[in-house]
Amino acid sequence: MEITCSRCHQTVEADNCYCPVCGLPQLVYTADGAPGAGQPEQWSEVVRDAGSIAWKPVLQAALRYAIPAGMLCSVLSSAGLLGLLLMAMTGAWVVVLYSRSQQPAWITIGAGARIGLVTGMLGGWAAAATTGIILFATRYGFHQGKFFDDFWLNFVNLQMSQQWTSMGIDAQTIAFTKAWLLSPEGRAGWVLSIVVFMMALLLLFAVAGGALGARFLARKRRPEL
């Protein structure tokens, strides 16, 4: 006979004490319909809803791991795509650390995604702040502004102009776009768009990592009778 959860109506295996989706405790009965032996002792403790989150330990773990991971994932870092994987692993690790102190020792996928969201926000802001500090220090502290200016000038005049021409964009539009990109506002806007795009990617990967971490825990740590 198939057993379904009374809250979310998802299928629950007969040997599980909790719904794998919403975490609702499932009552256990013996074959003759009487309550199973030892049930009063098992339910004597207050059971946490696996879909709820105690945010204080989550924030402590996220601050400890998301900020260093975000600093390694800055725009100027050589990590590249590995930085995105690092942020996903950080989101999953924060979920694991949080779940270790909870009863039951697993959480729903939705709760894991929310923890990953917080982790990704902290990591993304850390990456953006690190990028800004490095750019500022390089330009004004180490006086390498000319290097960045020459690089950007060549990039716009050569690579981007050739690409626009091959796409069939008229010369007037190309000249107007080049003038804007080479202006201080254009350079700042381009860098800001890159940083925002990076933050969005880090956030998505952290959410995915948190959800996958919760999924893994739901499969490996379900309480059994």
N, C-alpha and C positions, 0 to 999 in steps of 0.2 A: 504494500500500500504506500502510495506517495505521500510524503509529509510536506506541508507548505507552511510558511511562516504566517502567523495571524496578523502581522503588521504590514509586510510588503508583499506577501503571497508568493515569495520565491521558494523554490524547492530546497528543502533541508534534508541532508542525509540522516539516516536513522541514528547514527552514532555521534552526532554533533549535539552539543549543548546550546549552541548559539547559531542564529541565522548568519550565514556567511555574507549577507548583503547589508543588513541593518544592525546586526549584533543583538537582536532581541533574544533573551534566554528562552529556551524551549522546555516545556514541561515534559517529564519522562514518566512513562507508565510501563508496568510489567504486562505480560501477555494476558493476565486475568483481569486487567483493568484497574488494579490497585496501584497506588503510587509506588514507584520503584524503591527498593531498599537503599537506605543511605541518603535519600533525597533531602530530608530536612537539614542534614549537616552540609550538603553541597550548596544549598541556597541560603545558608545562614548569613553569608557575607553579602554586602551591597555590591551588585554587579554594575560596572560602568557601561553605559551605552557606547558601543564601539563606534558610533557615528559622531560622538561628541569629542571635543578637544579641550584639554587643559592648556591654555596658551602660555602660561609662565614657563614651564619646562621646554616648550617648543621654541620660544623666543631665546631662551638661554642656549639651547643647542644650535639654533640657526645663527645667532650672533657669533658663536664660537667657530663655526665652520663655513658659513656662507660668505662672511666678509673676506677671509683669506682666499677662498675660491674665487670670489669676484675680482679681487686684486690681480689674481693670476690670469683672469679672462679679459683684461682691459684691451682696448683697440690696438694698442702698440705692443701687446704681448706676442711672443712667437708661438703661443700654444695653438692658435688657429682653431680648427674644428675640435681638437682635443679639449679646448676650453669648454665647449658646449657639453661634451661628455662628462667633463669634470663637474659641471653644475648639475647635470642629471644625477650623477652619483652622490653629490652632496645632498640633493633633495631626498634621495632614497635613504641615505645614512641618517639624516635628521629624523626621518620617520622611524627607522629602526631604533635609534637611541630613545626616542619618546615612547615607543611601544614597550620597551623593556621594563619600564616602570609602571605600566598600566595593567589592569586586570579587567577583561582578558588581555593577553599580551599580543593583541593585534587590533587593527582598526579597519574601517571600511575604505574602499577605494576613494570615495568622495572626500573623506577626512584626510587621506594621504595627499590628495591633490591640493587641498587647502593648505596643508603644511608646506607642500612644495611651492605653492604660490607665495607664501610669506618668505620662504627661503630664497626664491628667485628674485623677489623685490629687494631684499637686503643685498643679495649678490649683485644684482644689476646696478643698484646705486653705488656699491663699492667699486664696481668696474668703471662706472662713469666718472666717479670722483678720482680714481687712480689715473684714468686717461687725462682728465683735465689738469691734474697736478703735474704729470709728466710733461705734457705739452707746455704748460706755463714755465716749468723749471728749465726745459730745454731751450725755449725761446729767449727767456729773460735772464735765467741764471747762468746757462752755458753759452748764451749768445749764438745760438744756432738758427736764428730766424731766417737768415738768408738761404740756408739749406732747404727749409720748408717752402719758402717763397719760390725758389727756383724749381723745386720739384713740382709744385702746384702749377706754375706757369707752363712748364713743359707738358704736363699731363693734360691741361686744358687745350693748349694750342696744337698739340700733336695728336695724342690718342683720341681725345673726345671729339675734336674737330673732324678727324678722319672718319670716325664712327658715324657722326651726324651726316657727313657728306655721303657716305655709302648708303645711308637710310633715305636719301633723297630730300633732306630738309633744305629749304632755301637758304641762300647766303645771308639774307637780312636777319632771319631768325637766329642763325648760328652766331652772327656778330653780336646781336643783342644778348643772347645767352652767355657768350664768352665774356662780354663786358660785365655782366652781373656776377658771374662766378669768380672773376678776377678782382672784384671789389671786396673790401673788408667784410661787408655784410654777406656777400655770397660765400666767401670762404668759411665764415663762422656758421652760416646756415648749412653748408655741406657737411662740416664736421659734426654739427649737432644732429643732423639726420642720420649719420653713420652711428653715432653714440646711441641714439634712440632705437635704431634698428638692432644694434647689439643687445641692448637691454631687453627688448622684446623677445629675441631669440633665447637669451639666458632664462627669461621668465618661463617661456614655453617648455624648455628642456627641464627646468626644475620641477614644474608641475607634472610633467610626464614621469620624471624620476620618482617623485613622491607617490604618484598613483601606482607605479609599478612596484615600489617598495611595499606599499600597503597590500597589493595583490599577492606578492610573494609571502608576506606574513600571514595573510588569510589562508593560504594553502598549507603552509608549514606549521603554523602554531594554533590551529583551531583546538579549543579544549575538547577533550574526549571524556566519556564516562569511564 
